[in-house]
């Protein structure tokens, strides 16, 4: 439920987007870089490659303070007007205080409750199984959605994107066909949930086959498949930017029962600089979400700009520190969204997913696995990757794993893939590693996972709850 506490009105935000400081976008980009460098130095934020999973509470708290300082200095840039929206410290902290600390997803026997987690929280992660932006044809879209919706540890689910045509017609951004694709998309997702026996399972985001607000809003109807608390994502533009198309969703969502999600993907190696600056900017993005979009949860997917993944040593440190900063200093709900380099049915991918799941779980985040094969190879993402990542996270929390213990395990797994991240295997398509009639992973894929689990178990991660 949304909390009715003092918070800046959305129309005041719109007003500031029309009256704020007028600057060119490139000037704002330079401001992001300059202020980021200043606050990282001021708060002594330093990357430690040997502490991949950070166990320094003081560092996490300084990182949060740095993000607050950065946000108040920088503001949020509206590309539609070329103006900067600034907010006061009181407005920021009121928005954080008024945020929900739990969300009810789905309905009936599929209903699940997500609650805010803390660092080294022994409670299991809440996991959204997703295929993110990996595109599928009409012929395989339904089975791909079923592969995530049927997973026992999937508390809610999403699906992939649609390839460029629907019914033989090109789906172009901004065209009437985009609306048709969005309606088709949400219908197939709900059909997938029904066909696997989970008709009431919540949708983490209702549509991926459209990018414009009008198409998403048109599809968000119960007769097309939406449940009352299904979610719609409002994404920022890297770094610290929004536009009117994204903001258009807000007045609609505020007048519905749908959940409002924030989507943030700062680029490590971009305007914010290295892991320290990008971690700090990632912490600042949920502030943007609360004030501009009035979000109820955040999906965080920082990406290394050259590798298009977040499972490298530096990125795992970034994931660890940013989520700890949020978990220690707020009660926000924040998902850690895995982006892996390798494709399905590869040991490489399994190692990446396990490392990401452990790191996120002990850092107080919930999970959203996974963008697979750099989130761009057609039909190369399945529910099995979500299983691998989530089972590792559940195993870590159930054994009461500390951050120091997690760090030792993660560092043992990293050599299995980190030196070859630039040439990670693309893996197999869903039709090559799943039985498409039963929508179950092949014996080859299951055996591969069992082999990796046994190896990782020897490093200290115990899987007693998932023995096969």
N, C-alpha and C positions, 0 to 999 in steps of 0.2 A: 504494500500500500504506500502511496505517496504521503509524505509527512507534510502537514499544513503548518509550516513555520515561516518566519520572516525570510523572504528571499526576493532578490531583484526581479521585477516583472519583465516578462519576455518583450513587451512592447517598449520598455525602457532600453532593452538591449538593441532592438531595431533602431530606436532613435539615435543611440550612440553610433551605430553603424553608418548613420547619415550625417552626423555632426562631429564625429571625432577628428583627430588630426589627419590631414590629407598628406599622404606621401606615396611615392612610387613603390611598387612591390619589391624591386631590387634593393631599394633603400631599407625596407623592412627586413629583407633577408640578411642584409649586412648587420642590422641591429641585433637580430637573433644571434648571429655569430659573435658579435662583440660582447653583448651582455652575457652570453653563455660563458665565454672565456673569463670574463671578470668574476662572475659568481663562483665558478669552479675553483679559481685561485683563492677567492675570499674565504670560502668554506672548506678549503683543503680536501677536495675530492680527488682521490688518486686511485687509479686502476692497479690492482695487484694480480698478475697473471697466475700466481700460485694459489690464490684464494678465489677460485672460480665461483664457488658458492660462498658468498661473503658471510662472515659471522661477526662482523663489527657493528654492533648496535649504534654506536656513536656516529659512525660513517653514514648509516641509513638515516639517522635523524638530521645530520648536517645536509644530506642530500635533499631531504624534504624542505628544510629551511632555505636551501639554495633555490629550489624550484619555486617556492613562494616569492622570494626576492626577484627571481627572473620574471615570473608572471606579472608581478606588479609593475616592473619596469618596462616590460616589452608590450604587454597587452595582446589583443587578438586582432589580426588583420582581416578585413572583409574585402575580398578581391572584387566583389560586385560594385563597390563604391570607392575603393581605393582609400579607405579610412581605417584608423586604428581605434578599436574599442578598449577603453581602459576601465579597470575596476579597482575599488578600494580594498584594503585588507579586511575591513569589516564585512564588506559584501562577499568576499571570497570565503571567509570563515563561516559566515551565516549559511552560505550555500553548502559547505561541507557538513556543517552541523545538521542541516535539514535533510540531508541525503538519507535514503532508506538503508537499513542494515540487513534486510532480507527481501527476497522476491519469491512469490509463488508461481511456479511454472506448470503449465498443463492443467488437466482436470481429471476427475475420476480416479481410477486406480493408477493412472500414469502421473498423477500430480506429485511434484517434488518441490521442496523448499530449499532455496539457496540462502545461506547465512554467511555474514562476513567472517573471514578467517584471520587468524593472527600468525605471526612467525612461529615456526615449529609447532603449529596447531596439530594435535593428534586426531582431529576429526578429518574424515576423508574429504578430498577435493570434490567440488561440484563440477561435473564435466559435460561440456557441450561437444558432441561429435560433429565435425563439419568437414566438408570437402573444399571449403573456401572458394577460390576462383578457378579451380581446375575445370576446364570445359568438357561437356559431354554432348553426344548426339542425342536426338530424340529417342533413338533405339535403346540407349543405355542409361539415360537419365534416371528413369524410375528405379532400376535395379541398384544404381549407385546410391540413390537416396535411401532405399531399403537397407542397404548394407550398413548405414550408420544408424538408422532408426531402430533396427532390431537389436543392437548391441546392449547387453544387460547393464553395463555401467554408463550408458549414455543417459544422463539425466534430462537433457533436452537435445535437440539436433538441428542441423542445417543441411544444406545440400550444396552441390557445385553450381557452376554456371552453365549456360547453354551455348553450344556452338553457334555459328553465325546465321543459321537458318531455322525457321519453324514452318513446317508444312511446305517446304520448298521456297519460302519467301525469306529474303534477307532481313535480319533483325538489325536495323540501324538505330543508333542512339538518337533519341529525340523524335523518332518517327512514330506513327500510330501503331506500327508493328511492335514497338517496344512495350506498349501497354498490353497488347495481346500476349506477348511473351511472358510478361510479369504475371498475368492471370493464369496462364498455363503452368508457370513455375510453381506458384503456391498450391495449385490444385494437385500437381504431381507429388509435392511434398506430403500433403495430407493423405493422398492415396497411398503413398509408401508407408506411412505410419499405420494406416488401417490394415494394410495387407500383411504387416508383420505382427499384428495383434496389439498395437499400441495406439489406438485412435485418439487418445487424449494427450499424447506426448507433446510437450511444449516446443515451439519453434523459436530458436535463438535469433533468427532473422527470417522474415517471411519470404523475401525475394532476393535472388542474386542475379537474375536474368535481365535486370534493368538497373540503370544508374540515375535516372532522373526522378525527381520527387513526384511528378504527376503520375508516372507509371506505377510507382510503389504504392501511392495512396489509392489509386484505382483498384489495385489488386487486394488491398487489405480489407476484405469483406468476408463475413462468415460463410456466405453461400459459395465462396471460392475456396474455403478451407481454413480461414483464420479462426483461432480460438481467442477468447476474451483477453488472455494475458500473453499472447504471442508478441514477439518483439520486432521492432524496426530499428535499424542502425542509422545513426546520424554521424557521418564521418568528417573529420577535420582534414585539411590539406596540409601536407608537410611544408614547413613547420609553423604551427600556431596560426593557421589561416582557416577561414570559412568562406562560404559564398551564399547568395540568396537561395539558390536551388536547394542546398542542404538545409538552410534555415526554414524553408517553406514547410518542411515536415512537422515542425514543432507545434504551430497552432492547431494542426490536425490532430497530432498525437495527444496533446493536452486535453482534448475534448473526447477522447476515447479511453478505453480501459487497457489499451496496448502498452507494453513495456517499452521504455525509451532507452536504447543502447547507444553508447559512444564508441567510435572506431578510430584508433590512432596508430599510425605507423611511421614514427620518426626514422630517418635514415642515418645510420651510423656511417660517417664519412661524408655527410652532407653539411648543411649550414651550421649545425650544432657541434661539429667536429668529431672527436674520438669517442670512446666508450663513456668517459666521464660526462661530457657535455650532452651526449645523446640520452644517457640514463636520466640526467636531470630534466631534460626537455620532455622525456616521456612522463615523468612524474607530474609535470605541469599540464599535460594535456587533459587529464580528468578534471582539472580546474576549469579549463575551457569548456569541457562538456557540461559540467554542473551549471555554469553561468549562462552559456549561450543556448545549449540544447535542453537543459534541465534533465540530464540523463539519470537513469537509475542503476546502470552498470556500465563498466568500461571494458572494451576489448582492446588489448595492447599487443601490437605485433611489430616491434622494432625490427628493422631489417638491415643487414650489412649491405651497403650499397652495391658492392661489386659481386657478392656471392648470392644475393637474394635469399638469405636464410638467416636464422638466429640461433644456430646451434654451435657456432665456433666458440673458442675459449673466451674471447672478448665479449661476444654477444650473451653468453651464459652469465658472465659477471654482470652485464648490464641488466639482464632479466632478473637476476637475483637481487641486486641492489635496489632497483626501481620498485619492485613489488614489496620488498621489505620496508622501504620508505613509506609507501602507501598503507601497508598493514599496521605498522607501528604508530602512525600518526593520524589515521582516519578510520572510519568504519565503512569506507566505500567498498562496493563489490567490484572486483576487477579480475577479469579473465586473462590468462597468459596464453597467447595464440602461437602455437608452434608453426614455424616455417622451416621445413627441412630441405636439404639440397638433393638427396637421393629419392628415387622412386620406389614404388611398392615391391614387395617380395625380394628385398635385398637386405643383407646383414648391415650394410652401411646405414640404411634408413632406421633399422631397429635400434642401433646404437645411438643415433641422433635423438630418436623419440624417447628412449629411456633416460638419457641425460637431461632432456628438456623437462620431462615429467617429474623427475626427482628434484631438480633445481627449483621449479615453480612451486611444487608442493611444500617444501620446507621453508619457502620464502613468503608463505601466506597467501598465495594466489589460488584462484580456481583455474580450470584448464579449458582450452578450446583447441583440441588437436583435430586435423592438422592440414596445413597447406603442404602439399607433397610435390616433389620434383620441381622445386623452385616456383610452385604455384602457376605453372604455365604449360605443362605438357598435357595434351588432351587425354582424358580418360585414365590418368595415372594418379588416382587417389581413391581409397576405399575405407570402409569402416574398420578394417584390421589395423590401420595405423593409429586410429583413435584408441583401439583396444591396447595396443602395445604401450602407448604413452600413458594412458590412464591407469593401467594395471601397475606400472612402475610407481606412479604417484600414490596409489592406494597402498601398495606394499610399503612404501617409505613412511607414510603417516601411521599405518597400523603397527609398525614396529617401533614407533616413537623416535624416528631418525632425527638426529640433530643436524644443524648446518655443517658442523665440522665433519661429522660422519659422511654426510652427503658429498662434501667437497672431496674426500678421499676416494669415494666410489666414482664420482664424475671424472676425476683426474685419471683414474685407471682406464676408463672407457674412452676418453678423448683421443689417445694415440691410435685407436682403432679406425679413426676416420679423419681427424683434423688436417693432417698433411695432404690429404687427397680431396679436400672439400671442393676445389675448383673443377675437378673431373669426376664428381660423384655420378654413379650409374643412374640412368633414368628409370630403370626397373621395368615392370610389366604393366600393361593395361589391365583394367578391371576384368575384362573378358579372358585374359590370360592367367590371372591368379585367383579367380573366383569361378565357381560353378554358377552360371548365370540362370539356371533353372531353380536351384535351391537358394541362391544368393548366399553361399557359404564359401569361405576361403578354401583353396585347394590344399591337399595334403602337403604339397611342396612348401606352401607358405606357412602352414601350421608347424611343420617339422623344422623349418628355418627358425621360427620364433622360439620353439622349445630349445633348440641348440643355443641360441643367444641367451635365453633366460638362465639356462644352466651355467653358462659362463659368467654372466653378471651375478648370479647367486654366489659364485665362489669369491666375488669381490665384497660381499656383505649385504646385498639386497635380497631379502627373503620373500619368496612368493608362495607361502603356504595356503593362501586363500584362493589361488588360481591354478592349483595342480590339475593336470588333465590326465 
